[in-house]
Amino acid sequence: MYKFLGNEEEAVFNAVVNGGTSGFKALMAGARKAPGEFEDLEGCAYFWSSTEYDEKDGWHFFCFDNYRSVSVYNSDNKSGFSVRLFKDKE
């Protein structure tokens, strides 16, 4: 999705936030990290990718409201991030 929406942090952010051009409507709900703490409530949105990084971690992307950007990283699979499903274009 990141590459499909422009592969540039601010362009992808503008496409996925509520009111953006993609229709995705990312809500800044934060995340639950692997140890169990919640963080970034109302400031970031985290979403899992379906792609594994390795047997312990998965890829995710997250939106930073303050910086109007989106980044892609790997995190422990025990983290609690949002899930959204997408259908590939045919």
N, C-alpha and C positions, 0 to 999 in steps of 0.2 A: 504494500500500500504506500509506503514511504516513497519508493521510486516512482510509482504510478502518479503520485500527487505532486511531483516536481523535484524530489530529491534535494530540497533546499529548506533549511529549518523554518524560516518565517513563512515561506509559501505553503508548506505542509501544515503549519499551525493555523494559518488563516483558512485553510480548506477544511480542517476537522473540528474547529470549535463551533459552539452553538451559533448558528447564523452564517457559517462558512459555506464555501462553494460546493463541497462534496456531499452535503446532506448527512454527514457522520454524526455531528452534534456531541462532541466529547464534553462530558461534565467533569469539572475539577473535583473529584471525590477522594483524592489521596490514595494511600495503599496501606496494606498490612505487610510489614517486612517479615522475613523468616523467623526471627526470635519472638514475634507476636506484637511488637509495638506498631501503632498507627502513626503515620506521618503525612505531611503535606496536604492535610484536609483543606479543601477549598482553594489550594494553590497549584495543584498538579493533577494530572490524570495519567494513570498507568494502564497499559493494555498489553496482554500477552500476544505474541506471535505464535503461529502453529509450528514454527521451526525450532528444533532443539539446538542449543549451543553445544552441550555434551550431555552425559547421562544425569548430571546433577543440576544443570542450569538450562534455562530457556531464554530465547530472545524476547525482548519486550520494547515497546516504544512509549515514551512519556512526553506529555505536553507541559511546558512551564508557562503558567499564566503571566507571571511578572516579566519574563524575558521574551514572550511571544515566540517561542521556538519549540521544536520537537527534536528529540534525540533517540537513538536506538542503542540499547545496551543489553548485556546478559545479566540474569539474576537467578538466585536459588529458586528451584521449582516449588519450594515450600512457601514462597511469598504469596500474598493475596492481592492480585491485580484484577482489574475488570477484564471481561471477555466479550468480544464482539465478533460476529461471524460475517464473512463476506463471500459472495459468490463471484468466481472468476468470470471475466467477460468472455463470451464465446466468439 
